[in-house]
């Protein structure tokens, strides 16, 4: 089962993810994986790499648009990857203040 969990910084995403799939492990901080790929020139991760996993990502696109082109590219690529994962995910959750809302699939 593929699960995507998104939300703002320090909203309880990782703790919630561990309650859903304690035995399967969690891919935490997807945004950092994208940043590392951009910083090193490595290929960007693809949604298929995360199928069957629980993926946690901090939302980046809700604030002020950065002046730096590299920061904008990071936000863009992270957002696109989240969209691709969400399209293939069985469940998608959004967390706010530690409260999970299932926005795709059955909880």
GIWO-V45805 format. One record per residue. RES is the residue in one small letter. PHI is phi in degrees with one decimal (* if undefined). NEAR is the number of other C-alpha atoms within 10 Angstrom. Layout:
BEGIN
RES/PHI/NEAR ; RES/PHI/NEAR
END
This chain:
BEGIN
x/*/11 ; x/-103.0/16 ; x/-128.2/25 ; x/-114.0/27 ; x/-123.5/26 ; x/-124.8/25 ; x/164.4/20 ; x/-71.9/17 ; x/-63.8/14 ; x/56.3/12 ; x/-105.8/18 ; x/96.0/17 ; x/-62.3/28 ; x/-66.2/19 ; x/-62.2/10 ; x/-63.5/18 ; x/-58.8/21 ; x/-65.6/14 ; x/-75.7/9 ; x/-80.4/14 ; x/-143.0/14 ; x/-64.0/11 ; x/-85.4/8 ; x/-89.7/12 ; x/83.5/13 ; x/-132.5/17 ; x/-89.6/16 ; x/-99.9/17 ; x/60.6/15 ; x/-53.0/19 ; x/-60.4/20 ; x/-73.0/14 ; x/-65.3/16 ; x/-65.2/21 ; x/-60.2/19 ; x/-62.1/14 ; x/-62.3/14 ; x/-64.9/18 ; x/-67.4/11 ; x/-99.4/8 ; x/78.8/9 ; x/-72.4/10 ; x/-60.3/10 ; x/-68.4/15 ; x/-62.9/16 ; x/-114.0/14 ; x/-55.6/17 ; x/-58.8/10 ; x/-66.4/9 ; x/-110.4/18 ; x/-64.4/17 ; x/82.0/14 ; x/-121.1/17 ; x/-100.9/25 ; x/-116.6/26 ; x/-115.5/23 ; x/-141.6/24 ; x/-80.8/22 ; x/-68.8/19 ; x/-114.5/19 ; x/-94.3/14 ; x/-101.7/8 ; x/-112.0/7 ; x/-69.3/7 ; x/-70.7/12 ; x/-66.1/12 ; x/-71.3/8 ; x/-72.1/8 ; x/-61.8/10 ; x/-64.8/13 ; x/-66.5/14 ; x/-64.9/15 ; x/-63.3/14 ; x/-59.9/20 ; x/-61.4/21 ; x/-61.5/14 ; x/-67.0/18 ; x/-64.7/25 ; x/-62.4/19 ; x/-64.3/14 ; x/-64.7/19 ; x/-61.1/24 ; x/-61.4/14 ; x/-65.4/14 ; x/-64.9/22 ; x/-60.0/22 ; x/-62.4/14 ; x/-99.7/17 ; x/-72.5/23 ; x/-76.5/17 ; x/-139.6/19 ; x/-131.1/24 ; x/-118.7/23 ; x/-118.5/20 ; x/-108.9/20 ; x/-137.4/16 ; x/52.0/12 ; x/78.5/14 ; x/-103.8/13 ; x/-90.6/19 ; x/-121.6/13 ; x/-79.8/14 ; x/-108.0/13 ; x/-152.0/16 ; x/84.2/11 ; x/-100.1/8 ; x/-67.1/12
END
